Amino acid sequence: MDWLYEINIYSIALRLFLALLFGGIIGLERGANKHQAGLRTHILVCIGATLAMLTNHYIFESITENTDPARLGAQVISGIGFLGAGLILVTSRNKVKGLTTAAGLWASACIGLALGIGFYSGAIVAGVLVFIVLALLPRVEVYFYNRSRLMSLYIELDSMNNMREFLNVVRNQNFIISETQVNRSDSIVPDGYSLNLTVRIPRKMTHIQVIQCLSEINGVFLVEEYE
């Protein structure tokens, strides 16, 4: 099996095929959940990282050994940092989106680098683990997050007077307010206000009950919980 770790047409084809496979698996999960970087993006990143490492390996073995075999790989990691930053967005509601997709893209590049240098076992195990993290762990997150006593909420109200009344009602419901941020926003009402609120809720209340309770307060038009 020495041919697997040498630079030849068979090992090159195998490594690039595995890059396509694992990049596709990760990208398919992201794309199916409507994230910015999907199937093709992850495949291209993984194949490109694999080819960069193959090129570095080829230079080291076939042209000159007076070079750093990890140099191109390091440049790939830096480049993916810029690409991942473009996926991270802060919405008008001060909600950060795209962090998981950017991390998945970075992991896809790292898998490609491992494949490119012939570290098959590490790449395969990492590919399986990354897919498990992206596809299965969100259910675990939802289970525990729905039982958390800390909630981050986005609320829209029609006036500042009702904003004050809203905060008084929240305190009277035994909610502990730990953070607030009030903004003039493009809410449902033209002259309305938006409120980013972090509260600690009573143990006996569920997140759904909290949202229903706050939605019934006078002047409230929208209550959403941040993911």
C-alpha positions as CSV (number, residue, x, y, z in Angstrom):
1,M,0.0,0.0,0.0
2,D,3.0,2.3,-0.3
3,W,1.4,3.9,-3.4
4,L,-1.2,5.6,-1.2
5,Y,1.5,7.8,0.3
6,E,3.5,8.4,-2.8
7,I,2.9,11.1,-5.4
8,N,1.5,9.2,-8.4
9,I,-1.6,9.4,-10.6
10,Y,-3.5,6.9,-8.4
11,S,-2.9,8.5,-5.0
12,I,-3.6,11.9,-6.5
13,A,-6.9,10.8,-8.0
14,L,-7.8,9.1,-4.7
15,R,-7.0,12.1,-2.6
16,L,-8.9,14.5,-4.8
17,F,-11.9,12.1,-4.9
18,L,-12.0,11.9,-1.1
19,A,-11.8,15.7,-1.0
20,L,-14.8,15.9,-3.3
21,L,-16.6,13.3,-1.1
22,F,-16.0,14.8,2.3
23,G,-16.4,18.4,1.1
24,G,-19.7,17.4,-0.6
25,I,-21.0,15.7,2.6
26,I,-20.3,18.8,4.7
27,G,-21.5,21.2,2.1
28,L,-24.7,19.2,1.4
29,E,-25.7,19.5,5.1
30,R,-25.0,23.3,5.1
31,G,-26.9,23.8,1.8
32,A,-29.9,21.7,2.8
33,N,-30.3,24.1,5.8
34,K,-30.2,27.1,3.5
35,H,-26.8,28.5,4.6
36,Q,-24.7,30.7,2.4
37,A,-21.8,28.3,1.7
38,G,-23.3,25.0,0.4
39,L,-22.4,22.0,-1.6
40,R,-20.2,23.5,-4.4
41,T,-18.4,26.0,-2.1
42,H,-17.3,23.3,0.3
43,I,-16.3,20.9,-2.5
44,L,-14.2,23.6,-4.2
45,V,-12.5,24.6,-0.9
46,C,-11.7,21.0,0.0
47,I,-10.4,20.1,-3.5
48,G,-8.4,23.4,-3.6
49,A,-6.8,22.7,-0.2
50,T,-6.0,19.2,-1.2
51,L,-4.4,20.3,-4.5
52,A,-2.3,23.0,-2.7
53,M,-0.9,20.3,-0.3
54,L,-0.3,17.9,-3.2
55,T,1.6,20.6,-5.0
56,N,3.7,21.3,-2.0
57,H,4.4,17.6,-1.6
58,Y,5.3,17.3,-5.3
59,I,7.7,20.3,-5.0
60,F,9.3,18.8,-1.9
61,E,9.8,15.3,-3.5
62,S,10.3,16.0,-7.2
63,I,12.0,19.4,-7.4
64,T,13.8,20.3,-4.3
65,E,13.9,19.3,-0.6
66,N,15.1,22.7,0.3
67,T,11.6,23.9,1.1
68,D,9.0,23.8,3.8
69,P,6.4,21.0,3.0
70,A,3.8,22.9,5.0
71,R,4.2,26.3,3.5
72,L,1.4,26.2,1.0
73,G,-0.9,24.6,3.6
74,A,-0.3,27.5,5.9
75,Q,-1.3,30.0,3.2
76,V,-4.5,28.0,2.6
77,I,-5.5,28.4,6.3
78,S,-4.9,32.1,6.1
79,G,-6.9,32.4,2.9
80,I,-9.9,30.5,4.3
81,G,-10.0,32.9,7.2
82,F,-10.8,35.8,4.8
83,L,-13.4,33.6,3.0
84,G,-15.0,32.6,6.3
85,A,-15.2,36.2,7.4
86,G,-17.4,37.0,4.4
87,L,-19.9,34.4,5.6
88,I,-20.4,36.0,9.1
89,L,-23.2,38.6,9.1
90,V,-24.6,40.8,11.8
91,T,-28.3,41.4,11.0
92,S,-30.3,44.5,11.7
93,R,-31.5,42.8,14.9
94,N,-27.9,42.5,16.1
95,K,-28.0,38.8,15.5
96,V,-24.8,37.1,14.4
97,K,-25.2,34.5,11.6
98,G,-22.8,32.3,9.6
99,L,-20.3,31.4,12.4
100,T,-21.0,27.6,12.1
101,T,-20.9,27.7,8.3
102,A,-17.5,29.6,8.4
103,A,-16.1,27.1,10.9
104,G,-17.4,24.2,8.7
105,L,-15.7,25.8,5.7
106,W,-12.4,26.1,7.6
107,A,-12.7,22.5,8.8
108,S,-13.3,21.4,5.2
109,A,-10.1,23.1,4.1
110,C,-8.2,21.4,6.9
111,I,-9.6,18.0,5.8
112,G,-8.4,18.8,2.3
113,L,-4.9,19.6,3.6
114,A,-4.7,16.3,5.5
115,L,-5.8,14.4,2.3
116,G,-3.3,16.3,0.2
117,I,-0.4,15.2,2.4
118,G,-1.7,11.6,2.6
119,F,-2.9,11.7,6.2
120,Y,-5.9,9.6,5.3
121,S,-6.9,8.3,8.7
122,G,-7.0,11.8,10.2
123,A,-9.0,13.2,7.3
124,I,-11.6,10.4,7.3
125,V,-12.1,10.5,11.1
126,A,-12.3,14.3,11.0
127,G,-14.8,14.3,8.1
128,V,-17.1,11.9,9.9
129,L,-16.9,14.0,13.1
130,V,-17.5,17.3,11.3
131,F,-20.6,15.8,9.7
132,I,-21.9,14.5,13.0
133,V,-21.3,17.9,14.6
134,L,-23.2,19.7,11.9
135,A,-26.0,17.2,11.3
136,L,-26.8,15.7,14.7
137,L,-25.6,18.1,17.4
138,P,-28.1,20.9,16.6
139,R,-30.8,18.5,18.1
140,V,-28.8,18.2,21.3
141,E,-28.3,22.0,21.3
142,V,-32.1,22.6,21.0
143,Y,-32.8,20.1,23.8
144,F,-30.5,21.8,26.3
145,Y,-31.1,25.4,25.1
146,N,-34.9,25.0,25.5
147,R,-34.2,24.1,29.2
148,S,-31.9,27.0,29.8
149,R,-33.1,29.7,32.2
150,L,-31.3,32.4,30.3
151,M,-33.1,33.8,27.2
152,S,-32.0,36.3,24.6
153,L,-35.0,38.0,23.1
154,Y,-35.8,40.5,20.3
155,I,-39.0,42.6,21.0
156,E,-40.7,45.3,19.0
157,L,-43.0,47.9,20.7
158,D,-45.1,50.7,19.4
159,S,-43.9,53.5,21.7
160,M,-41.4,54.5,24.4
161,N,-44.2,54.7,27.0
162,N,-45.2,51.1,26.3
163,M,-41.5,50.2,26.5
164,R,-41.3,51.4,30.1
165,E,-44.6,49.6,30.9
166,F,-43.2,46.4,29.3
167,L,-40.0,46.5,31.4
168,N,-42.0,47.0,34.6
169,V,-44.2,44.0,33.7
170,V,-41.2,41.9,33.0
171,R,-39.7,42.7,36.4
172,N,-43.0,42.0,38.1
173,Q,-43.1,38.5,36.5
174,N,-39.9,37.6,38.4
175,F,-37.7,37.8,35.4
176,I,-34.2,39.0,36.1
177,I,-33.0,41.4,33.4
178,S,-29.3,41.1,32.8
179,E,-28.9,43.1,29.6
180,T,-31.0,45.5,27.5
181,Q,-30.4,47.5,24.3
182,V,-33.0,49.8,22.9
183,N,-33.0,50.9,19.3
184,R,-35.1,53.0,16.9
185,S,-35.8,50.4,14.2
186,D,-37.7,49.6,11.1
187,S,-40.3,47.8,13.2
188,I,-43.9,47.0,12.3
189,V,-45.0,50.4,13.5
190,P,-43.1,53.3,11.8
191,D,-42.3,55.1,15.1
192,G,-41.7,51.9,17.0
193,Y,-38.8,50.8,19.1
194,S,-36.9,47.5,19.2
195,L,-35.4,46.0,22.3
196,N,-32.7,43.4,22.7
197,L,-33.3,41.8,26.0
198,T,-31.4,39.1,28.0
199,V,-33.4,37.7,30.9
200,R,-33.2,34.9,33.5
201,I,-36.6,33.2,33.7
202,P,-38.2,31.3,36.6
203,R,-37.5,27.5,36.7
204,K,-41.2,26.5,36.2
205,M,-41.6,28.5,33.0
206,T,-40.8,27.2,29.5
207,H,-39.4,29.3,26.7
208,I,-42.7,29.1,24.8
209,Q,-44.6,30.2,27.9
210,V,-42.3,33.2,28.3
211,I,-42.8,34.3,24.7
212,Q,-46.6,33.9,25.0
213,C,-46.5,35.9,28.2
214,L,-44.5,38.8,26.8
215,S,-46.5,38.9,23.6
216,E,-49.7,39.7,25.5
217,I,-48.2,42.9,27.1
218,N,-49.7,46.1,25.8
219,G,-47.8,47.6,22.8
220,V,-45.8,44.5,21.9
221,F,-46.0,43.5,18.3
222,L,-43.2,41.0,18.0
223,V,-41.3,38.7,20.4
224,E,-38.6,36.4,19.1
225,E,-35.9,34.3,20.8
226,Y,-32.4,34.4,19.3
227,E,-31.0,31.0,18.3
